[in-house]
Amino acid sequence: MEVPQPFPILKLPFVALWNVIRSMGMKETIDLSFTSKKLVAIIKSIPIADPEITLEIRPDEQPSFLPEETFQPLTMTEKFQKRKKSMDGKLDRKKMSIEYVEYICALFRNEISTLLINVNTSSLVLTSLLEWMNDRQPVLTSCLIYGDCISKETINTFFEKREFSIRQLCFKLKPSPETKPFNFKIFELEEFVVQIMDITNSTPNWITVETVLTSNCIVMCIGVSPFTGTDLNRIIKGWINGNNPRMEYFRVVVKRFNLQTLLNGIEFEKRETTVKRMYIAENKSYKIQRPIKKRTISGGYDIRRSDGTVATFQVLHRPQNPSALWEFVMVVWKKTVDS
């Protein structure tokens, strides 16, 4: 059988070489960089459009008799592992993971864009990751915390130790009915998205009204929550009194309640359903899929803040299914809406 000859890539004209490298995937480009120091310099000189560098931390898939955890990128190439192991004969997985991420960031001249955290990662490993992240970059584009949430320890550790800011934070969790409220501390984000999975009869008390009142998020989309009509009444009054000054869109899914408890003590103007207004979310370069791009608000209740800013809230439900979950939506209009 004829053995294929090596391709003399460095003999290509410079423009052709650029096009070859730019057509490669991220993993192939990383592998290519290990073949030549000259290629490393060439790759660094090529403008690659916003390469997405993702880091994941999760319990390591080791046998139960050898529990071990580490944080590592989603794609660690075999060439890199062999290269690091051959240098000293040992494999320090934590150190290697950090060196690999730093190598990729330098190669593509970019920061880590997305952080994925399994909620059952130990606090010790998570603390180590966060201390390193705090030192390496001030801002993270997107963060996803996911998994079967047995306790609140990991999430509390995350908010206690994190110093870098996050633009988009997402939860995709399956909490137990006994889950207690998370300690969010400083909660200033552009976007906060929550998917609570597999909740049937009991809604865990994982978030408090105080968290919403003291937050400063532009968009908040919260899955099934423990909020009542009285809780939503407090959130509306809080916004009227100056809480959540950056808020544009707030959505939360709740169990059915008496509508009067929501409206109690609030000055509002009820709009007919023929009045339709469109909310369009600002285009953002987040790495995780967004829950809202645009939404038409038909009717609803208009409220006004002391500075003249108008917001509209509405409760959506299906009368034919009174036990179903209700959706509360509140939109803050960027321009003052005439009465």
C-alpha positions in Angstrom: 0.0 0.0 0.0 1.3 3.4 -0.9 2.1 5.6 2.0 0.8 9.2 1.6 3.5 11.8 1.5 3.6 14.6 4.1 1.9 17.8 3.0 4.5 20.7 2.9 2.2 23.3 4.4 4.9 25.8 5.2 5.9 25.9 1.6 2.5 27.4 0.6 2.2 31.0 -0.3 1.4 33.1 2.8 -2.2 34.0 1.7 -2.9 30.4 0.8 -1.6 29.3 4.2 -3.8 31.7 5.9 -6.8 30.4 4.1 -5.9 26.8 4.9 -5.6 27.5 8.6 -8.7 29.6 8.8 -10.7 26.8 7.2 -9.7 24.4 10.0 -11.7 23.7 13.2 -10.4 24.7 16.6 -9.1 21.3 17.5 -7.3 20.8 14.2 -5.7 24.3 14.6 -4.4 23.4 18.1 -3.0 20.1 16.9 -1.3 21.9 14.0 0.3 24.4 16.4 2.3 21.5 18.1 4.1 20.7 14.9 6.1 23.9 14.5 7.0 27.0 16.4 6.8 28.9 13.1 3.2 27.7 12.8 2.4 28.9 16.3 3.6 32.4 15.2 1.5 32.3 12.0 -1.6 31.1 13.8 -1.3 33.9 16.3 -1.1 36.4 13.4 -4.3 35.2 11.7 -7.4 37.2 12.7 -9.9 34.4 13.7 -13.4 35.7 14.3 -14.1 35.5 18.1 -13.0 31.9 18.8 -15.1 30.4 21.5 -13.0 29.1 24.4 -15.0 27.0 26.8 -14.0 25.6 30.1 -15.9 22.9 32.1 -15.6 21.8 35.7 -17.3 18.6 36.7 -16.8 15.5 38.9 -14.3 13.4 37.1 -15.5 10.1 35.6 -13.3 7.9 37.8 -14.3 4.5 39.5 -16.0 5.0 42.8 -13.0 3.6 44.7 -10.8 6.3 43.3 -12.8 9.5 43.6 -10.9 12.4 41.9 -12.1 15.7 40.5 -10.5 18.2 38.2 -11.5 21.0 36.0 -10.7 20.8 32.3 -11.5 22.2 28.9 -14.1 20.5 26.8 -11.5 19.5 24.2 -8.1 18.6 25.4 -6.2 17.2 22.5 -4.3 13.9 22.8 -1.1 15.6 21.4 -1.1 18.0 24.3 -1.5 15.3 26.9 1.3 13.2 25.4 3.5 16.3 25.1 3.1 17.2 28.8 3.4 13.7 30.0 6.6 13.0 28.1 8.4 16.0 29.6 8.5 14.7 33.2 6.9 11.2 33.0 4.0 12.3 35.2 0.6 13.7 34.5 -0.5 16.5 36.9 -4.1 16.8 35.5 -5.0 20.0 37.3 -1.7 21.8 36.3 -2.0 20.4 32.8 -5.6 21.7 32.4 -4.6 25.2 33.4 -1.6 25.2 31.1 -3.8 23.9 28.2 -6.3 26.7 28.7 -3.6 29.3 28.9 -2.0 27.9 25.8 -5.3 28.1 23.8 -6.0 31.6 25.0 -2.5 32.7 23.9 -2.8 30.9 20.6 -6.1 32.5 19.7 -5.4 35.8 21.5 -8.7 35.6 23.4 -10.1 35.1 26.9 -12.2 32.2 28.2 -15.7 33.0 27.0 -17.9 30.3 28.6 -17.7 28.5 31.9 -19.7 25.3 32.5 -20.0 24.1 36.1 -21.6 20.8 37.2 -23.4 21.6 40.4 -22.1 18.5 42.1 -18.4 19.5 41.8 -16.8 19.7 45.2 -16.3 23.1 46.8 -12.6 22.5 47.1 -12.1 22.1 43.3 -14.5 24.9 42.5 -12.7 27.2 44.9 -9.4 26.4 43.2 -10.9 27.2 39.8 -12.4 30.5 40.9 -9.2 31.7 42.5 -7.4 31.0 39.2 -10.1 32.7 37.2 -10.2 35.7 39.5 -6.5 36.3 38.7 -6.7 35.7 34.9 -9.6 37.8 33.6 -12.0 40.4 34.9 -15.1 39.5 32.8 -16.7 36.2 31.6 -19.3 36.3 28.8 -21.4 33.3 29.8 -21.6 30.8 32.7 -23.9 27.8 33.0 -24.4 25.9 36.2 -26.2 22.6 35.5 -27.1 19.2 37.0 -29.0 17.5 39.7 -28.8 19.9 42.6 -28.6 17.8 45.8 -27.4 20.7 48.0 -26.8 24.4 47.7 -23.1 24.2 48.7 -21.6 24.5 45.2 -23.7 27.5 44.2 -23.1 29.3 47.5 -19.4 28.7 47.1 -19.5 30.1 43.5 -21.1 33.4 44.6 -18.9 33.6 47.7 -15.5 33.1 45.9 -16.2 34.7 42.5 -14.7 38.1 41.8 -14.9 38.4 38.0 -18.1 39.8 36.5 -20.4 37.7 34.4 -22.6 39.0 31.6 -24.9 36.0 31.2 -25.6 33.5 34.0 -27.8 30.4 33.4 -29.0 27.7 35.7 -30.2 24.4 34.3 -30.9 22.5 37.5 -33.0 19.7 39.0 -33.3 20.8 42.7 -34.6 18.6 45.4 -37.8 19.8 47.2 -35.7 20.4 50.3 -33.4 22.9 48.5 -32.9 26.1 50.5 -32.5 29.6 49.1 -29.1 30.2 47.4 -26.9 33.0 48.7 -26.5 35.1 45.6 -24.9 38.0 47.4 -24.0 40.8 44.8 -26.2 40.0 41.8 -25.5 42.3 38.9 -25.7 40.7 35.5 -26.9 41.6 32.0 -28.9 38.4 31.8 -30.1 35.7 34.3 -31.8 32.6 32.9 -33.1 29.7 35.0 -34.5 26.4 33.9 -35.8 24.3 36.7 -36.3 20.8 35.5 -38.7 18.0 36.5 -40.7 19.8 39.2 -44.1 18.3 39.8 -45.9 18.8 43.1 -43.4 20.7 45.2 -41.5 23.8 44.1 -38.2 24.3 46.0 -37.6 27.5 47.8 -34.4 28.3 45.9 -34.8 32.0 45.4 -36.2 34.8 47.6 -38.0 38.1 46.8 -35.0 39.9 48.4 -32.7 38.5 45.7 -34.9 40.0 43.0 -35.3 43.3 44.8 -31.6 43.7 45.4 -30.5 42.5 41.9 -29.6 44.7 39.0 -30.2 42.6 35.9 -31.4 43.8 32.5 -33.1 40.5 31.7 -34.4 37.9 34.2 -36.1 34.8 33.0 -36.9 32.4 35.9 -38.4 29.0 35.5 -40.7 27.5 38.1 -40.3 29.6 41.3 -41.9 29.6 44.8 -43.2 33.2 44.3 -46.8 34.0 45.3 -49.1 36.8 44.2 -48.0 38.7 47.3 -44.3 38.2 46.4 -44.9 39.5 42.9 -46.7 42.5 44.4 -43.6 43.3 46.4 -41.4 43.0 43.3 -43.6 45.4 41.4 -43.7 47.9 44.2 -39.9 47.6 44.6 -39.4 48.5 41.0 -41.8 51.5 41.4 -39.7 52.6 44.4 -36.4 52.4 42.5 -35.2 48.8 42.7 -33.8 47.0 39.6 -33.0 50.3 37.8 -31.6 48.5 34.7 -34.4 46.0 34.3 -36.0 45.7 30.9 -37.6 42.2 30.9 -38.7 40.1 33.9 -40.4 36.7 33.4 -41.2 34.1 36.1 -43.4 31.0 36.2 -45.5 30.6 39.4 -48.4 28.6 40.7 -51.8 30.1 40.4 -52.8 32.8 42.9 -55.5 35.3 43.6 -55.1 38.2 41.1 -56.2 40.7 43.7 -53.1 40.0 45.9 -50.9 41.0 42.9 -52.8 44.3 42.3 -53.2 45.3 46.0 -52.0 48.9 46.6 -50.6 49.4 43.1 -51.7 52.3 40.9 -52.1 51.0 37.4 -53.9 51.6 34.1 -55.4 48.4 32.6 -54.9 48.2 28.8 -57.2 46.5 26.4 -55.9 43.4 24.6 -56.2 45.4 21.4 -53.2 47.5 22.5 -50.1 45.6 21.3 -46.6 46.7 22.0 -43.3 45.0 21.0 -40.3 44.4 23.2 -37.1 43.7 21.3 -34.1 42.6 23.4 -30.8 44.2 22.5 -28.6 42.0 20.4 -25.8 40.6 22.6 -22.9 38.3 21.8 -23.7 35.7 24.5 -22.4 32.1 24.1 -25.5 30.4 25.5 -28.9 30.5 23.7 -31.0 33.4 24.8 -34.6 32.9 26.1 -36.0 36.2 24.7 -35.3 38.1 21.5 -38.7 39.8 21.1 -42.1 39.6 22.6 -45.5 41.2 21.8 -47.3 42.4 24.9 -51.1 42.5 24.3 -52.9 44.6 26.9 -51.7 44.3 30.5 -51.3 46.7 33.4 -49.3 49.9 32.9 -47.4 51.3 35.9 -45.2 54.3 36.2 -42.1 55.0 38.2 -41.4 58.5 39.7 -39.0 59.4 36.9 -41.7 58.8 34.3 -40.5 55.3 33.1 -43.4 53.1 32.2 -43.6 49.3 32.6 -46.3 46.8 31.7 -47.0 43.6 33.5 -49.4 40.8 32.7 -50.4 37.3 34.0 -50.9 34.6 31.4 -52.9 31.4 32.2 -55.3 29.0 30.6 -58.8 29.3 32.2 -59.7 25.8 30.9 -56.8 24.4 33.1 -57.0 26.3 36.4 -54.3 24.1 38.1 -51.7 25.0 35.4 -48.7 27.2 36.1 -49.1 30.9 35.4 -46.6 33.1 33.7 -45.9 36.6 35.0 -44.2 39.0 32.5 -43.1 42.5 33.1 -41.5 44.8 30.4 -39.9 48.1 31.1 -40.2 50.3 28.1 -37.1 52.1 27.0 -39.1 55.2 26.1 -41.9 56.7 28.1 -45.2 55.3 26.9 -48.1 57.8 26.9 -51.1 57.0 29.0 
